[in-house]
Amino acid sequence: MGKGDRKTRKGKIGIRSYGNVRPHSAKKAGGAAKPAAAKTAKPAVKKAAPVKKAVAKKAV
């Protein structure tokens, strides 16, 4: 089993891909999972609309 084997970690590295053998994001070690209630998103904050300035007319 070597670089060309798609099922092994070494093969995934060789063909530059990710999967179950080589997850893209590293898993965090230890501890119990936090409850879903603790993972709350920030409340949406609306930004004020930008104010458009009136264009001055040229004097003829």
HTML snippet that shows the backbone in 3Dmol.js (N, CA, C, O; Angstrom):
<script src="https://3Dmol.org/build/3Dmol-min.js"></script>
<div id="view" style="width:600px;height:400px;position:relative"></div>
<script>
const pdb = `
ATOM      1  N   MET A   1       0.853  -1.170   0.000  1.00  0.00           N
ATOM      2  CA  MET A   1       0.000   0.000   0.000  1.00  0.00           C
ATOM      3  C   MET A   1       0.902   1.237   0.000  1.00  0.00           C
ATOM      4  O   MET A   1       1.783   1.380   0.847  1.00  0.00           O
ATOM      5  N   GLY A   2       0.665   2.113  -0.955  1.00  0.00           N
ATOM      6  CA  GLY A   2       1.542   3.267  -1.052  1.00  0.00           C
ATOM      7  C   GLY A   2       0.833   4.500  -1.546  1.00  0.00           C
ATOM      8  O   GLY A   2      -0.338   4.731  -1.245  1.00  0.00           O
ATOM      9  N   LYS A   3       1.562   5.290  -2.310  1.00  0.00           N
ATOM     10  CA  LYS A   3       1.062   6.591  -2.742  1.00  0.00           C
ATOM     11  C   LYS A   3      -0.183   6.502  -3.617  1.00  0.00           C
ATOM     12  O   LYS A   3      -1.004   7.418  -3.587  1.00  0.00           O
ATOM     13  N   GLY A   4      -0.351   5.453  -4.381  1.00  0.00           N
ATOM     14  CA  GLY A   4      -1.481   5.359  -5.297  1.00  0.00           C
ATOM     15  C   GLY A   4      -2.741   4.786  -4.665  1.00  0.00           C
ATOM     16  O   GLY A   4      -3.789   4.751  -5.309  1.00  0.00           O
ATOM     17  N   ASP A   5      -2.659   4.332  -3.407  1.00  0.00           N
ATOM     18  CA  ASP A   5      -3.803   3.702  -2.759  1.00  0.00           C
ATOM     19  C   ASP A   5      -4.742   4.760  -2.200  1.00  0.00           C
ATOM     20  O   ASP A   5      -4.381   5.485  -1.273  1.00  0.00           O
ATOM     21  N   ARG A   6      -5.938   4.852  -2.756  1.00  0.00           N
ATOM     22  CA  ARG A   6      -6.886   5.894  -2.366  1.00  0.00           C
ATOM     23  C   ARG A   6      -7.516   5.661  -0.993  1.00  0.00           C
ATOM     24  O   ARG A   6      -8.152   6.563  -0.448  1.00  0.00           O
ATOM     25  N   LYS A   7      -7.346   4.456  -0.425  1.00  0.00           N
ATOM     26  CA  LYS A   7      -7.992   4.146   0.849  1.00  0.00           C
ATOM     27  C   LYS A   7      -7.101   4.405   2.062  1.00  0.00           C
ATOM     28  O   LYS A   7      -7.573   4.315   3.195  1.00  0.00           O
ATOM     29  N   THR A   8      -5.843   4.719   1.854  1.00  0.00           N
ATOM     30  CA  THR A   8      -4.930   4.926   2.978  1.00  0.00           C
ATOM     31  C   THR A   8      -4.554   6.397   3.112  1.00  0.00           C
ATOM     32  O   THR A   8      -4.698   7.178   2.172  1.00  0.00           O
ATOM     33  N   ARG A   9      -4.070   6.759   4.298  1.00  0.00           N
ATOM     34  CA  ARG A   9      -3.642   8.137   4.543  1.00  0.00           C
ATOM     35  C   ARG A   9      -2.514   8.529   3.602  1.00  0.00           C
ATOM     36  O   ARG A   9      -2.518   9.630   3.051  1.00  0.00           O
ATOM     37  N   LYS A  10      -1.560   7.647   3.416  1.00  0.00           N
ATOM     38  CA  LYS A  10      -0.428   7.931   2.537  1.00  0.00           C
ATOM     39  C   LYS A  10      -0.904   8.133   1.097  1.00  0.00           C
ATOM     40  O   LYS A  10      -0.380   8.983   0.377  1.00  0.00           O
ATOM     41  N   GLY A  11      -1.895   7.351   0.686  1.00  0.00           N
ATOM     42  CA  GLY A  11      -2.448   7.500  -0.657  1.00  0.00           C
ATOM     43  C   GLY A  11      -3.192   8.813  -0.820  1.00  0.00           C
ATOM     44  O   GLY A  11      -3.091   9.466  -1.859  1.00  0.00           O
ATOM     45  N   LYS A  12      -3.945   9.203   0.215  1.00  0.00           N
ATOM     46  CA  LYS A  12      -4.677  10.468   0.167  1.00  0.00           C
ATOM     47  C   LYS A  12      -3.701  11.636   0.036  1.00  0.00           C
ATOM     48  O   LYS A  12      -3.948  12.578  -0.716  1.00  0.00           O
ATOM     49  N   ILE A  13      -2.605  11.568   0.764  1.00  0.00           N
ATOM     50  CA  ILE A  13      -1.593  12.627   0.691  1.00  0.00           C
ATOM     51  C   ILE A  13      -0.982  12.645  -0.702  1.00  0.00           C
ATOM     52  O   ILE A  13      -0.767  13.711  -1.278  1.00  0.00           O
ATOM     53  N   GLY A  14      -0.702  11.465  -1.243  1.00  0.00           N
ATOM     54  CA  GLY A  14      -0.075  11.349  -2.556  1.00  0.00           C
ATOM     55  C   GLY A  14      -0.929  11.920  -3.676  1.00  0.00           C
ATOM     56  O   GLY A  14      -0.410  12.548  -4.599  1.00  0.00           O
ATOM     57  N   ILE A  15      -2.247  11.702  -3.599  1.00  0.00           N
ATOM     58  CA  ILE A  15      -3.133  12.215  -4.653  1.00  0.00           C
ATOM     59  C   ILE A  15      -3.764  13.554  -4.287  1.00  0.00           C
ATOM     60  O   ILE A  15      -4.619  14.069  -5.008  1.00  0.00           O
ATOM     61  N   ARG A  16      -3.330  14.109  -3.158  1.00  0.00           N
ATOM     62  CA  ARG A  16      -3.778  15.424  -2.676  1.00  0.00           C
ATOM     63  C   ARG A  16      -5.293  15.512  -2.550  1.00  0.00           C
ATOM     64  O   ARG A  16      -5.921  16.400  -3.126  1.00  0.00           O
ATOM     65  N   SER A  17      -5.870  14.594  -1.799  1.00  0.00           N
ATOM     66  CA  SER A  17      -7.309  14.634  -1.562  1.00  0.00           C
ATOM     67  C   SER A  17      -7.576  14.392  -0.086  1.00  0.00           C
ATOM     68  O   SER A  17      -6.665  14.063   0.673  1.00  0.00           O
ATOM     69  N   TYR A  18      -8.821  14.555   0.312  1.00  0.00           N
ATOM     70  CA  TYR A  18      -9.225  14.373   1.697  1.00  0.00           C
ATOM     71  C   TYR A  18     -10.348  13.363   1.754  1.00  0.00           C
ATOM     72  O   TYR A  18     -10.979  13.081   0.735  1.00  0.00           O
ATOM     73  N   GLY A  19     -10.610  12.813   2.925  1.00  0.00           N
ATOM     74  CA  GLY A  19     -11.692  11.847   3.078  1.00  0.00           C
ATOM     75  C   GLY A  19     -11.750  11.353   4.507  1.00  0.00           C
ATOM     76  O   GLY A  19     -11.236  12.007   5.414  1.00  0.00           O
ATOM     77  N   ASN A  20     -12.377  10.195   4.717  1.00  0.00           N
ATOM     78  CA  ASN A  20     -12.515   9.644   6.063  1.00  0.00           C
ATOM     79  C   ASN A  20     -11.164   9.294   6.675  1.00  0.00           C
ATOM     80  O   ASN A  20     -10.972   9.432   7.883  1.00  0.00           O
ATOM     81  N   VAL A  21     -10.236   8.846   5.851  1.00  0.00           N
ATOM     82  CA  VAL A  21      -8.918   8.465   6.344  1.00  0.00           C
ATOM     83  C   VAL A  21      -8.108   9.707   6.711  1.00  0.00           C
ATOM     84  O   VAL A  21      -7.309   9.681   7.647  1.00  0.00           O
ATOM     85  N   ARG A  22      -8.320  10.789   5.969  1.00  0.00           N
ATOM     86  CA  ARG A  22      -7.555  12.025   6.170  1.00  0.00           C
ATOM     87  C   ARG A  22      -8.517  13.204   6.192  1.00  0.00           C
ATOM     88  O   ARG A  22      -8.639  13.926   5.202  1.00  0.00           O
ATOM     89  N   PRO A  23      -9.215  13.408   7.341  1.00  0.00           N
ATOM     90  CA  PRO A  23     -10.197  14.490   7.395  1.00  0.00           C
ATOM     91  C   PRO A  23      -9.544  15.848   7.173  1.00  0.00           C
ATOM     92  O   PRO A  23      -8.415  16.086   7.600  1.00  0.00           O
ATOM     93  N   HIS A  24     -10.259  16.718   6.510  1.00  0.00           N
ATOM     94  CA  HIS A  24      -9.731  18.048   6.187  1.00  0.00           C
ATOM     95  C   HIS A  24      -9.577  18.909   7.439  1.00  0.00           C
ATOM     96  O   HIS A  24      -8.564  19.589   7.599  1.00  0.00           O
ATOM     97  N   SER A  25     -10.565  18.888   8.322  1.00  0.00           N
ATOM     98  CA  SER A  25     -10.466  19.663   9.554  1.00  0.00           C
ATOM     99  C   SER A  25     -10.104  18.723  10.696  1.00  0.00           C
ATOM    100  O   SER A  25     -10.665  17.635  10.818  1.00  0.00           O
ATOM    101  N   ALA A  26      -9.169  19.148  11.525  1.00  0.00           N
ATOM    102  CA  ALA A  26      -8.731  18.316  12.636  1.00  0.00           C
ATOM    103  C   ALA A  26      -9.817  18.247  13.701  1.00  0.00           C
ATOM    104  O   ALA A  26     -10.434  19.261  14.028  1.00  0.00           O
ATOM    105  N   LYS A  27     -10.051  17.065  14.237  1.00  0.00           N
ATOM    106  CA  LYS A  27     -11.053  16.903  15.284  1.00  0.00           C
ATOM    107  C   LYS A  27     -10.444  17.322  16.615  1.00  0.00           C
ATOM    108  O   LYS A  27      -9.261  17.091  16.866  1.00  0.00           O
ATOM    109  N   LYS A  28     -11.261  17.939  17.466  1.00  0.00           N
ATOM    110  CA  LYS A  28     -10.789  18.366  18.775  1.00  0.00           C
ATOM    111  C   LYS A  28     -10.767  17.166  19.708  1.00  0.00           C
ATOM    112  O   LYS A  28     -11.698  16.361  19.721  1.00  0.00           O
ATOM    113  N   ALA A  29      -9.719  17.054  20.475  1.00  0.00           N
ATOM    114  CA  ALA A  29      -9.569  15.917  21.385  1.00  0.00           C
ATOM    115  C   ALA A  29     -10.147  16.244  22.758  1.00  0.00           C
ATOM    116  O   ALA A  29     -10.141  17.397  23.190  1.00  0.00           O
ATOM    117  N   GLY A  30     -10.649  15.202  23.441  1.00  0.00           N
ATOM    118  CA  GLY A  30     -11.079  15.324  24.830  1.00  0.00           C
ATOM    119  C   GLY A  30     -12.457  15.903  25.011  1.00  0.00           C
ATOM    120  O   GLY A  30     -13.131  16.262  24.046  1.00  0.00           O
ATOM    121  N   GLY A  31     -12.879  15.992  26.291  1.00  0.00           N
ATOM    122  CA  GLY A  31     -14.107  16.668  26.706  1.00  0.00           C
ATOM    123  C   GLY A  31     -15.396  16.179  26.081  1.00  0.00           C
ATOM    124  O   GLY A  31     -15.413  15.659  24.966  1.00  0.00           O
ATOM    125  N   ALA A  32     -16.458  16.357  26.814  1.00  0.00           N
ATOM    126  CA  ALA A  32     -17.782  16.020  26.311  1.00  0.00           C
ATOM    127  C   ALA A  32     -18.264  17.143  25.403  1.00  0.00           C
ATOM    128  O   ALA A  32     -17.806  18.282  25.504  1.00  0.00           O
ATOM    129  N   ALA A  33     -19.180  16.811  24.529  1.00  0.00           N
ATOM    130  CA  ALA A  33     -19.723  17.804  23.600  1.00  0.00           C
ATOM    131  C   ALA A  33     -20.564  18.826  24.363  1.00  0.00           C
ATOM    132  O   ALA A  33     -21.250  18.483  25.326  1.00  0.00           O
ATOM    133  N   LYS A  34     -20.505  20.072  23.927  1.00  0.00           N
ATOM    134  CA  LYS A  34     -21.282  21.135  24.554  1.00  0.00           C
ATOM    135  C   LYS A  34     -22.728  21.015  24.107  1.00  0.00           C
ATOM    136  O   LYS A  34     -22.989  20.602  22.977  1.00  0.00           O
ATOM    137  N   PRO A  35     -23.673  21.365  24.967  1.00  0.00           N
ATOM    138  CA  PRO A  35     -25.070  21.321  24.545  1.00  0.00           C
ATOM    139  C   PRO A  35     -25.343  22.331  23.435  1.00  0.00           C
ATOM    140  O   PRO A  35     -24.640  23.333  23.300  1.00  0.00           O
ATOM    141  N   ALA A  36     -26.364  22.052  22.652  1.00  0.00           N
ATOM    142  CA  ALA A  36     -26.692  22.905  21.504  1.00  0.00           C
ATOM    143  C   ALA A  36     -27.087  24.312  21.936  1.00  0.00           C
ATOM    144  O   ALA A  36     -26.883  25.268  21.188  1.00  0.00           O
ATOM    145  N   ALA A  37     -27.651  24.449  23.135  1.00  0.00           N
ATOM    146  CA  ALA A  37     -28.079  25.766  23.615  1.00  0.00           C
ATOM    147  C   ALA A  37     -26.887  26.695  23.825  1.00  0.00           C
ATOM    148  O   ALA A  37     -27.024  27.912  23.708  1.00  0.00           O
ATOM    149  N   ALA A  38     -25.725  26.135  24.131  1.00  0.00           N
ATOM    150  CA  ALA A  38     -24.539  26.955  24.373  1.00  0.00           C
ATOM    151  C   ALA A  38     -24.011  27.558  23.073  1.00  0.00           C
ATOM    152  O   ALA A  38     -23.325  28.580  23.094  1.00  0.00           O
ATOM    153  N   LYS A  39     -24.332  26.927  21.942  1.00  0.00           N
ATOM    154  CA  LYS A  39     -23.845  27.411  20.656  1.00  0.00           C
ATOM    155  C   LYS A  39     -24.892  28.309  20.017  1.00  0.00           C
ATOM    156  O   LYS A  39     -25.550  27.914  19.055  1.00  0.00           O
ATOM    157  N   THR A  40     -25.046  29.501  20.542  1.00  0.00           N
ATOM    158  CA  THR A  40     -26.030  30.428  19.981  1.00  0.00           C
ATOM    159  C   THR A  40     -25.313  31.438  19.110  1.00  0.00           C
ATOM    160  O   THR A  40     -24.206  31.873  19.428  1.00  0.00           O
ATOM    161  N   ALA A  41     -25.939  31.804  18.026  1.00  0.00           N
ATOM    162  CA  ALA A  41     -25.365  32.784  17.110  1.00  0.00           C
ATOM    163  C   ALA A  41     -25.609  34.182  17.658  1.00  0.00           C
ATOM    164  O   ALA A  41     -26.536  34.413  18.434  1.00  0.00           O
ATOM    165  N   LYS A  42     -24.764  35.098  17.241  1.00  0.00           N
ATOM    166  CA  LYS A  42     -24.933  36.485  17.644  1.00  0.00           C
ATOM    167  C   LYS A  42     -26.197  37.038  17.005  1.00  0.00           C
ATOM    168  O   LYS A  42     -26.523  36.676  15.874  1.00  0.00           O
ATOM    169  N   PRO A  43     -26.917  37.909  17.707  1.00  0.00           N
ATOM    170  CA  PRO A  43     -28.114  38.486  17.095  1.00  0.00           C
ATOM    171  C   PRO A  43     -27.722  39.364  15.908  1.00  0.00           C
ATOM    172  O   PRO A  43     -26.691  40.036  15.933  1.00  0.00           O
ATOM    173  N   ALA A  44     -28.542  39.349  14.890  1.00  0.00           N
ATOM    174  CA  ALA A  44     -28.250  40.113  13.682  1.00  0.00           C
ATOM    175  C   ALA A  44     -28.349  41.603  13.983  1.00  0.00           C
ATOM    176  O   ALA A  44     -29.322  42.066  14.577  1.00  0.00           O
ATOM    177  N   VAL A  45     -27.337  42.340  13.567  1.00  0.00           N
ATOM    178  CA  VAL A  45     -27.320  43.785  13.773  1.00  0.00           C
ATOM    179  C   VAL A  45     -27.466  44.436  12.410  1.00  0.00           C
ATOM    180  O   VAL A  45     -26.670  44.192  11.504  1.00  0.00           O
ATOM    181  N   LYS A  46     -28.501  45.275  12.274  1.00  0.00           N
ATOM    182  CA  LYS A  46     -28.727  45.952  11.007  1.00  0.00           C
ATOM    183  C   LYS A  46     -27.886  47.219  10.960  1.00  0.00           C
ATOM    184  O   LYS A  46     -27.837  47.994  11.915  1.00  0.00           O
ATOM    185  N   LYS A  47     -27.230  47.408   9.828  1.00  0.00           N
ATOM    186  CA  LYS A  47     -26.429  48.608   9.637  1.00  0.00           C
ATOM    187  C   LYS A  47     -27.292  49.654   8.952  1.00  0.00           C
ATOM    188  O   LYS A  47     -28.177  49.330   8.161  1.00  0.00           O
ATOM    189  N   ALA A  48     -27.019  50.914   9.270  1.00  0.00           N
ATOM    190  CA  ALA A  48     -27.760  52.011   8.659  1.00  0.00           C
ATOM    191  C   ALA A  48     -27.407  52.085   7.178  1.00  0.00           C
ATOM    192  O   ALA A  48     -26.263  51.851   6.788  1.00  0.00           O
ATOM    193  N   ALA A  49     -28.390  52.408   6.373  1.00  0.00           N
ATOM    194  CA  ALA A  49     -28.162  52.530   4.932  1.00  0.00           C
ATOM    195  C   ALA A  49     -27.262  53.735   4.680  1.00  0.00           C
ATOM    196  O   ALA A  49     -27.397  54.753   5.358  1.00  0.00           O
ATOM    197  N   PRO A  50     -26.345  53.638   3.716  1.00  0.00           N
ATOM    198  CA  PRO A  50     -25.464  54.766   3.431  1.00  0.00           C
ATOM    199  C   PRO A  50     -26.261  55.950   2.892  1.00  0.00           C
ATOM    200  O   PRO A  50     -27.201  55.779   2.117  1.00  0.00           O
ATOM    201  N   VAL A  51     -25.875  57.143   3.311  1.00  0.00           N
ATOM    202  CA  VAL A  51     -26.568  58.366   2.895  1.00  0.00           C
ATOM    203  C   VAL A  51     -25.972  58.837   1.579  1.00  0.00           C
ATOM    204  O   VAL A  51     -24.759  59.005   1.450  1.00  0.00           O
ATOM    205  N   LYS A  52     -26.860  59.049   0.591  1.00  0.00           N
ATOM    206  CA  LYS A  52     -26.390  59.520  -0.712  1.00  0.00           C
ATOM    207  C   LYS A  52     -26.397  61.048  -0.726  1.00  0.00           C
ATOM    208  O   LYS A  52     -27.367  61.681  -0.310  1.00  0.00           O
ATOM    209  N   LYS A  53     -25.314  61.617  -1.203  1.00  0.00           N
ATOM    210  CA  LYS A  53     -25.213  63.071  -1.261  1.00  0.00           C
ATOM    211  C   LYS A  53     -25.785  63.555  -2.603  1.00  0.00           C
ATOM    212  O   LYS A  53     -25.640  62.892  -3.630  1.00  0.00           O
ATOM    213  N   ALA A  54     -26.438  64.728  -2.568  1.00  0.00           N
ATOM    214  CA  ALA A  54     -27.001  65.317  -3.780  1.00  0.00           C
ATOM    215  C   ALA A  54     -25.856  65.854  -4.642  1.00  0.00           C
ATOM    216  O   ALA A  54     -24.906  66.451  -4.135  1.00  0.00           O
ATOM    217  N   VAL A  55     -25.964  65.632  -5.934  1.00  0.00           N
ATOM    218  CA  VAL A  55     -24.930  66.089  -6.857  1.00  0.00           C
ATOM    219  C   VAL A  55     -25.220  67.551  -7.205  1.00  0.00           C
ATOM    220  O   VAL A  55     -26.334  67.900  -7.595  1.00  0.00           O
ATOM    221  N   ALA A  56     -24.202  68.393  -7.059  1.00  0.00           N
ATOM    222  CA  ALA A  56     -24.351  69.816  -7.358  1.00  0.00           C
ATOM    223  C   ALA A  56     -24.410  70.017  -8.865  1.00  0.00           C
ATOM    224  O   ALA A  56     -23.651  69.396  -9.609  1.00  0.00           O
ATOM    225  N   LYS A  57     -25.324  70.897  -9.322  1.00  0.00           N
ATOM    226  CA  LYS A  57     -25.453  71.186 -10.750  1.00  0.00           C
ATOM    227  C   LYS A  57     -24.447  72.283 -11.122  1.00  0.00           C
ATOM    228  O   LYS A  57     -24.166  73.193 -10.342  1.00  0.00           O
ATOM    229  N   LYS A  58     -23.925  72.160 -12.328  1.00  0.00           N
ATOM    230  CA  LYS A  58     -22.969  73.147 -12.796  1.00  0.00           C
ATOM    231  C   LYS A  58     -23.712  74.391 -13.261  1.00  0.00           C
ATOM    232  O   LYS A  58     -24.762  74.303 -13.897  1.00  0.00           O
ATOM    233  N   ALA A  59     -23.145  75.560 -12.931  1.00  0.00           N
ATOM    234  CA  ALA A  59     -23.739  76.819 -13.389  1.00  0.00           C
ATOM    235  C   ALA A  59     -23.302  77.071 -14.822  1.00  0.00           C
ATOM    236  O   ALA A  59     -22.135  76.890 -15.169  1.00  0.00           O
ATOM    237  N   VAL A  60     -24.254  77.493 -15.653  1.00  0.00           N
ATOM    238  CA  VAL A  60     -23.948  77.735 -17.063  1.00  0.00           C
ATOM    239  C   VAL A  60     -23.759  79.203 -17.314  1.00  0.00           C
ATOM    240  O   VAL A  60     -23.493  79.607 -18.446  1.00  0.00           O
TER     241      VAL A  60
END
`;
const viewer = $3Dmol.createViewer("view");
viewer.addModel(pdb, "pdb");
viewer.setStyle({}, {cartoon: {color: "spectrum"}});
viewer.zoomTo();
viewer.render();
</script>
